[in-house]
Structure formats: C-alpha cells, structure tokens
Amino acid sequence: MFTGIIEALGTVKRVEEHGTNKDFFVQADFVAELKIDQSVSHNGVCLTVVEINDAEYRVTAIDETLRLTNLNDWREGTRVNLERCMVANGRFDGHIVQGHVDTTAKVVSIENVDGSWNFGFQLAQAHSGLIVHKGSICINGVSLTVTSVEEKSFSVSIIPYTFEHTNFSQFKIGDRVNIEFDVLGKYVQAQLSRA
C-alpha cells in the first residue's frame, strides 16, 4: 500500500520488450535500499523489483498493465514519480493508494496561478461518478485533492514543492497520466450498483 507522497524522481535508463511484456530499468537515489521482490509505485503503478544493479533496478510490466496505464509512453530519459510501499509505523500523509491504476486521463490545461499551479484533466464520462469535489485522487502516483469537477473533466491545484519534486513540472497539454480513484469511492459505487 502507498500514500501518494512521492519519495523521489527516477529516470528510465532503458526499455526492453520481451513478448508482450516490457522491462524498465530505472535509476533512483534509493536503489541501495531496495530489495528483490519489493513493491515500488512508478507514476502510481505498483511494480515489483526483479533485479538490482548498482544505481538502477529492473521492473516488468505485463500486457494488462501496459494497456491500462501510460507505461507504453515511457522512453529512455522519462522521469518517473517513485514511492516505496508504506512501512507499518509510518505517517499516513496522503490517502490510501493501492498502486492499481484504473485508467488514464489527458492533460487539457496547465495554469500558473501566482506561485501555485492548476491542472485540468479530461477522462471518459463513465468515470465521472468516482470523482468528488474536495475528494482524493491519485495522479501519476501523487495524492491530490480535486478542486473542481465537470461532466468529463476535473482539476487539481498543487503547491510549488509538488510541482518541483514530481514530474508534474514536465506535463504538456495532451500528455496521458495515470489515474487511481479513491478506493473508498470505488467500494461505495460497487455496493450501490448491487443494491
């Protein structure tokens, strides 16, 4: 489990295809602290460390993961938001993040508001019921608060620290980002649909 508080920015050093899978070799400051079989959130996608070499490690994404996320867009040099799984005695600074991406959304607006930033995203209307004004949402692994909701879009606002220490600073209009909706909202929606 994760909390959506980004620990580091990593860099994709290379990508290898093996059948329908892709291996990503990622460089990060905390590689020396990793262990084989450890879960790490990469732009909100929970991936398992399968190999560690000096300053980089390898994770594998299967076809299902590649289809539901923006991992197919990753190339050598792509900057990735990283978070190791939460330790049992840690502070719960964000919200419950599983690392199970639900869908992707498209960046449709970026606005500098005198020091803070507003980002607008477009997604399929089928998902709009899972977004709540002032509720939590995970975008590329970052726990954020929804500031506005429309029929097919929503926005978030971030502080300068988040802008500078995540890959939000590299977003461009049209980019795809990974979205994980609040798990509590997903459970409520599932129960209501069964009623």
C-alpha positions as CSV (number, residue, x, y, z in Angstrom):
1,M,0.0,0.0,0.0
2,F,1.1,3.6,-0.7
3,T,0.0,7.0,0.4
4,G,0.7,9.1,-2.8
5,I,3.5,11.1,-1.2
6,I,6.3,11.0,-3.8
7,E,9.7,10.0,-2.4
8,A,11.9,10.5,-5.4
9,L,12.0,11.2,-9.1
10,G,13.6,8.3,-11.0
11,T,14.8,8.2,-14.6
12,V,14.1,5.4,-17.1
13,K,17.5,4.3,-18.4
14,R,16.3,1.8,-20.9
15,V,13.3,-0.3,-22.0
16,E,13.4,-3.9,-23.3
17,E,10.5,-5.8,-24.8
18,H,10.0,-9.5,-24.1
19,G,7.0,-10.8,-25.9
20,T,4.0,-8.8,-24.6
21,N,6.0,-7.7,-21.5
22,K,8.2,-4.7,-21.1
23,D,11.2,-4.4,-18.7
24,F,12.0,-0.9,-17.4
25,F,15.4,-0.2,-16.0
26,V,15.1,2.7,-13.5
27,Q,17.7,4.9,-11.9
28,A,16.9,6.3,-8.4
29,D,18.7,7.7,-5.4
30,F,17.3,4.9,-3.1
31,V,18.4,1.9,-5.2
32,A,20.9,0.7,-2.5
33,E,18.0,0.4,-0.1
34,L,15.8,-1.7,-2.4
35,K,15.3,-5.5,-2.2
36,I,14.3,-8.0,-4.8
37,D,10.5,-8.6,-4.7
38,Q,9.8,-5.2,-3.2
39,S,6.8,-3.1,-4.4
40,V,7.5,0.4,-5.7
41,S,5.0,2.8,-7.1
42,H,6.0,4.2,-10.6
43,N,3.7,7.0,-11.6
44,G,1.1,5.3,-9.5
45,V,1.7,1.8,-10.9
46,C,2.7,-0.8,-8.4
47,L,5.6,-2.8,-9.9
48,T,7.8,-5.4,-8.4
49,V,11.6,-5.0,-8.3
50,V,13.1,-8.1,-10.0
51,E,16.7,-7.1,-10.4
52,I,19.1,-4.6,-8.8
53,N,22.4,-3.4,-10.4
54,D,24.4,-0.6,-8.8
55,A,22.4,2.6,-9.4
56,E,19.5,1.1,-11.2
57,Y,16.8,-1.6,-10.8
58,R,14.5,-3.5,-13.2
59,V,10.7,-3.9,-13.1
60,T,8.5,-5.8,-15.5
61,A,5.1,-4.7,-16.8
62,I,2.7,-7.2,-18.3
63,D,0.3,-6.5,-21.2
64,E,-2.7,-5.8,-18.9
65,T,-0.6,-3.1,-17.1
66,L,0.7,-1.6,-20.3
67,R,-2.9,-1.4,-21.7
68,L,-4.4,0.4,-18.7
69,T,-1.6,2.9,-17.9
70,N,0.8,5.3,-19.6
71,L,3.8,3.0,-19.3
72,N,3.8,2.4,-23.1
73,D,4.7,6.1,-23.4
74,W,7.9,5.7,-21.4
75,R,11.2,6.0,-23.2
76,E,14.9,6.4,-22.2
77,G,15.1,9.6,-20.1
78,T,11.4,9.6,-19.0
79,R,11.2,11.0,-15.4
80,V,9.0,8.9,-13.1
81,N,7.4,9.6,-9.7
82,L,8.5,7.0,-7.2
83,E,7.2,5.9,-3.8
84,R,8.2,2.8,-1.9
85,C,5.4,0.9,0.0
86,M,4.4,2.3,3.3
87,V,6.0,1.0,6.4
88,A,3.6,-0.1,9.2
89,N,4.9,2.6,11.6
90,G,4.9,5.4,9.1
91,R,2.7,8.5,8.9
92,F,-0.3,8.4,6.6
93,D,0.3,11.7,4.9
94,G,-1.7,11.2,1.7
95,H,-4.6,8.8,1.2
96,I,-5.0,5.0,0.6
97,V,-3.3,4.3,-2.7
98,Q,-3.1,0.7,-3.9
99,G,-0.9,1.2,-7.0
100,H,-3.7,-0.2,-9.1
101,V,-4.3,2.3,-11.9
102,D,-7.9,2.5,-13.1
103,T,-7.5,4.5,-16.3
104,T,-5.6,7.3,-17.9
105,A,-6.6,10.9,-18.4
106,K,-5.4,13.6,-20.7
107,V,-3.8,16.9,-19.6
108,V,-6.1,19.7,-21.0
109,S,-4.9,22.8,-19.1
110,I,-2.0,24.0,-17.2
111,E,-2.2,27.3,-15.4
112,N,0.4,29.1,-13.2
113,V,-1.6,31.0,-10.5
114,D,0.9,33.3,-9.0
115,G,3.0,30.6,-7.4
116,S,0.6,27.6,-7.3
117,W,-0.5,25.5,-10.3
118,N,-3.9,24.4,-11.6
119,F,-4.0,21.3,-13.8
120,G,-7.1,20.2,-15.8
121,F,-7.7,16.7,-17.0
122,Q,-10.2,15.1,-19.3
123,L,-11.4,11.5,-18.9
124,A,-14.2,9.3,-20.0
125,Q,-17.6,10.2,-18.7
126,A,-18.0,6.7,-17.4
127,H,-15.5,7.5,-14.6
128,S,-17.0,10.9,-13.6
129,G,-19.0,9.3,-10.7
130,L,-15.8,8.3,-9.0
131,I,-14.5,11.9,-8.7
132,V,-15.8,14.1,-5.8
133,H,-15.1,17.8,-5.3
134,K,-12.6,18.1,-2.5
135,G,-12.1,14.3,-2.6
136,S,-8.8,12.5,-3.0
137,I,-7.4,11.3,-6.4
138,C,-4.1,9.8,-7.3
139,I,-2.4,11.2,-10.5
140,N,0.8,9.6,-11.6
141,G,1.2,8.4,-8.1
142,V,0.6,11.7,-6.4
143,S,-2.1,12.0,-3.8
144,L,-4.1,15.2,-4.6
145,T,-7.4,17.0,-3.8
146,V,-9.9,17.5,-6.5
147,T,-10.6,21.3,-6.8
148,S,-13.4,21.1,-9.5
149,V,-15.4,18.5,-11.3
150,E,-17.2,18.8,-14.6
151,E,-19.0,16.1,-16.7
152,K,-15.9,14.8,-18.5
153,S,-13.1,16.7,-16.7
154,F,-11.7,17.7,-13.3
155,S,-8.9,19.8,-12.0
156,V,-6.4,19.8,-9.1
157,S,-4.2,22.5,-7.7
158,I,-0.7,21.9,-6.4
159,I,1.9,23.8,-4.4
160,P,5.3,24.8,-5.7
161,Y,7.0,22.0,-3.8
162,T,4.9,19.3,-5.5
163,F,5.5,21.0,-8.9
164,E,9.3,21.0,-8.4
165,H,9.6,17.5,-6.9
166,T,7.3,15.4,-9.2
167,N,7.0,15.0,-12.9
168,F,4.1,17.5,-13.0
169,S,6.7,20.1,-14.0
170,Q,7.1,18.2,-17.3
171,F,3.5,17.8,-18.2
172,K,2.4,19.2,-21.5
173,I,-1.1,19.6,-23.0
174,G,-2.2,16.2,-24.5
175,D,0.0,14.1,-22.2
176,R,-1.6,11.0,-20.7
177,V,-1.4,10.5,-16.9
178,N,-2.3,7.5,-14.7
179,I,-5.4,7.8,-12.6
180,E,-6.3,5.8,-9.5
181,F,-9.6,6.7,-8.0
182,D,-10.2,6.7,-4.2
183,V,-10.7,3.1,-3.2
184,L,-13.4,4.0,-0.7
185,G,-15.4,5.6,-3.5
186,K,-15.0,2.5,-5.7
187,Y,-16.3,0.3,-2.9
188,V,-19.3,2.6,-2.4
189,Q,-20.0,2.7,-6.1
190,A,-19.8,-1.1,-6.2
191,Q,-22.2,-1.6,-3.3
192,L,-24.7,0.9,-4.8
193,S,-24.7,-0.8,-8.2
194,R,-25.5,-4.1,-6.5
195,A,-28.4,-2.6,-4.5
